[in-house]
Each structure stands twice: as structure tokens, then as C-alpha cells.
Amino acid sequence: MLRIVADLVPLFDSGHGARVILGGDLNVSRATVDAKQLARGEAVLTAIRSLGLVEAKTLVVHPPPSSADCACGQGATCDHIAT
């Protein structure tokens, strides 16, 4: 995933970069208590944010509720959307 994000840098640095929407199954997750998987997921998401992208769920006024049994273990502070 990090290589793919790096390949996108020229596009985001071009005049077309402001009109890009990135979507897909990134196969990364913050919904885990596994430290290695959490660090890898955060690395990919940080690289994506460095391109100027934001998670769509942060733009929704009333996002759907998180799953009560989310694997992240954050309980009421969990902001993951069940899919």
C-alpha cells in the first residue's frame, strides 16, 4: 500500500490533484488491538493524509454508529464504521 500511495504523489502534485477521490478496499485497519497491524494501518493512512485527503466519514454530519463489538477495544470512543 505504501508503494501505491507513493505512486500517487505525482498525480496529487499536478493540477489535477485537487479533483481526486481515492476509494477502495485498502486492506488496512485501525480496528484492532494488534500493535503491529495498528502501526501498519496508521502508516498507510498517514501517507494518504499527507496527500491532502481526508476520510469521508469526517465530512458527514451524522455518521452511522460504530459497532458495539468493534475489535479495536475502544468502547464508546470507537469511531469505526461497521461494514
N, C-alpha and C positions, 0 to 999 in steps of 0.2 A: 504494500500500500504506500509506503513512503516513497518508493521509486515512481509510482504512478503520480503521486502528488507533485513530486519534483518535476516530472514531465509536463505538468500543467502550468508551471511558473511562467514560461514564455507567453502562453495564452493570457494569463491574468495580468501580465505586464504590458500587453498590447492594448490597442484602442478598443478591442472587443471585450476586454476583461470585466468591465462593469456590467455586462449583459449576460454573464454566465450563471447558470443554475447547475449545481452539481447534485446529482441524485444517484442512488443505487444502494445495493447491499454491500457495505464496506467491510463486513465481517470483523468489526471491532466493537467492543462494548465496554461501557463503564459499569454495567450492571453485573458486577462480580466482586467477590471478596478476594480472589486470587491476585496477589500483588503483581506477579509477572504479567498477567493478562491485562490488568488495570493500567500498568505503566505503558504497555504496548499500545493499548487503545488510546490513552491520553496523548502519546507521541504522535499518532496519526491525526487525531482531532486537533492538536495544537498546530501541526503542519497545515491542515486545512484552514484553520482560523487565520494563519499567517498570510493566506492569500486574500484575506478580507471577507471571507464567507462567514455567515452566522447560521446557527441551527434554526430551521423554520419554526420549531416549536417555541422559540423565544419571541417570535413575532405574533403569536396567536394570543388574543385577549383572554380566552377561556379554553386553555388546553385540556385534553381529556385527562382524567385522573390516572395516577400511577397505579400499578398493580400492587395490591396489598401484600403479595408474596414475592416481590421482586428479589432476585438473587443478590442484589447489592448490599442488603442488610442495613440500609439507611433508614428504614422505617418511615415515619411521617415526613422526613426531609427528602425522601427519594423524589426525583423529578423525571424518572424514566417513564416513557410511554410504552405500555404493553402493545405488542404487535401480534 
